[in-house]
Amino acid sequence: MPTTPSPPEPRSTVRTLLRLWPYVRPVRARLFSAAFIAIVASCIGLVIPLVLKWMVDGPIADRDPAGVWLGALYLLLLGLAEALLFGFRRWLVARPLSHVEAEMRAGLYRHLQRLPIAFHDRWPSGQLLSRATTDLMLLRMFLAFPLTFLLVNSVTILVGVIIMLIQDWTLGLVILIPAVPVLITCVVFEKRYSGAARLAQDQVGDLTTVVEEGVLGIRIIKGFGRHRSQARAFRELAGKLRGTELHKARLLATILGVIVTLPELAIGAALVLGAVRVADGSLSAGTLVAFLSTALALRWPVDSIGFLLAMSQEAATATERYFEVMDAEPESGAAAPQSAAAAGSHASPGARKGLGGTPRAMGVPPLERSREWGRAGDGGTSQAVQALGEEPRGAERRVQPPAGNNAGRVEGLRFENVSFRYPDAPDGTSPVLDRIDLHIRPGESLALVGATGSGKTTLTALVPRLHEVTGGRITLDGTDITEMSREELRSRVAVAFEEPTLFSASVGENVLMGGGTGDEDLERALAVAQADFAHALPRGTDTQVGEQGLSLSGGQRQRLALARAVVGRPDFLVLDDPLSALDVHTEAAVEAALRRVLADTTALIVAHRPSTVLLADRVALLSGGRIAAVGTHHELLRDNPEYAHLMSGAPAGNQEDDER
């Protein structure tokens, strides 16, 4: 399982949380208004002790019932005003903060689509899922409550202390004695709780990964009887998370014990001292009542410091985790979608794996979704993005010869001195691909053959720029693919991979992700892929295939992935052993239909069997990351022993499996 990259160097909580400002800025007016209203409400609460002082020293001392009733009316009105203002504050922030959460989640999803495949190879899906759900929920809760009340309670405590000092500075100093130990405790708590909060949230991500893998791999778990070992692994992770949460609870209990006990002792001391002074006549009873009432009114702001700091630390950790993903460099030249609604487009399966959701969960209508994914659908593997054009290309469309001063350029698909090394490969290791020179002429089909681990899949992934070449260049009709936008490139190149990925959508929607727009394109693609079984499903092509398409057989999924690749009539077709899961009779039928498609398309086909090789006009042998030979199938059988070994099924020698 991929491991989560190490967290960044710790920074101050305030600096971390300030990174949320661009998201909060559009709703700042409501947030500031809500904070001001909360401050006013809290200050109204501090007026109540002053009314009590007036009542005790006035109507009560003078035995004036009318004055007592008037004071009671004042207290009732103040209480109602405080309650209404706090209720209004909550209403004021609920809607905008839910919008902030939604925008951040949509932004994260959009960014995931723009990140390179290497990023998704490194990151466990559960870690990305927890950042898009749990962490953003923590941020919304922080913006709604702790952020406001850290300010409100600070102002309330400051105003309350001033009121108490004005009433009697001696008793005020007694109340302030616990301030120093409480501040020291808060500083220590913040440092320790920050680490525990980060660890807990990372462990939640790991646990989410295990749950997701357990659900997606349930057939393997049951088939090999591994449910007990999987349950044991889950219990171990859950136990670690429980231990971390208990550690957090102990830290929170410690600070709560300090900030509750010390102020209570100070209030008790002030009560005794005040009572003595009232008895000797140096302090009025009303002043003592007002002082103690003010002190008691400050109990909630003081007692809340502990969990407000805890929630702030968890929010800071969630912010760090969110921006660990957002700070990752996107693919060069990737254009960000303009709106949250675009989150459903430009979808990479790696990101879908990270978010763990279905297309429907993103709120995109099925027809719109199929059209959007026509621009950015999956060609059939969980780590590859197939992005095809939205508009279907006519069957008669062929590569036209260049005109004007471009007449001398090389047409078709060409690899020129191409090398590739994975970004996280250890220094000193040999590249996966080394100085590849290969030319596929317009309308030609080239089969790519090689032993397992020779780099065939990696080579095909370079064409739609799922990985970037580290040396040399690849051209389409003479144009370097790095000079083309990814949208343009993937509108011309369709990809189908050996291990197909289907989405939780209908059969028709899955196929039309490849660029077709209607029933005619759908029927043609299904016919080419010999996927007529779709019509026999309970609801025909409207049948939902279920998550990952696991309700279908491997061969059925592979045929739908092939249909998705050809539905948009692409200029260039890249097929990674697209017939490996088919029986011999279905394979023969698919090959017959596929030949007609390949007659009008420039194609690169990864092949392992002679029947697939025979679909191509020429064959290239990839060995040790290099092109060892190029020719027809019969020429290579006659002249190249390694190729003959591969096609005959005999051992081809020891080969290192260095391709992932």
Buried (B, 14 or more C-beta within 10 A) or exposed (E): EEEBEEEEEBEEBEEBBEBBEEBBEEBEEBBEBBBBBBBBBBBBBBBBBBBBBBBBBBBBEEEBEEBBEBBEEBBEEBEEBBEEBBEBBBEBBBEBBEBBBEBBBBBBBBBBBBBBBBBBBBBBBBBBBBBBBBBBEBBBBBBBBBBBBBBBBBBBBEBBBEBBBEBBEEBBEBBEBBBEEBEEBBEBBBEBBBBBBBBBBBBBBBBBBBBBBBEBEEEEBEEEEBEEEBEEEBEEBEEBBEEBBEBBEEBBEBBBEBBBEBBBEBBEBBBEBBEEBBEEEEBBBBBBBBBBBBBEBBEEBBBBBBBBBBBBBBBBBBBBBBBBBBEBEBBEBBEEBEEBBBBBBBBBBBBBBBBBBBBBEBEBEBEEBBBBBBBBBBBBBBBBBBBBBBBBBEEEEEBEEBEEEEEEEBBBBBBBEBBBBBEEBEEEEEBBBBBBEBBBBBBBBBBBBBBEBBBBBBBBBBBBBBBBBBBBBBBBBEBEBBEBEBBBBBBBBBBBBBBBBBBBBBBBBBBBBBBBBEEEBBBBBBBBBBBEBBEEBEEEBEBBBBBBBBBBEBBBBBBBBBBBBBBBBBBBBBBBBBBBBBEEEBBEBBBEBBEEBBEBBBBBBBBBBBBBBBBBBBBBBBBBBBBBBBBBBEBBBEEBEBBBBBBEEEEBEEBEEBBE
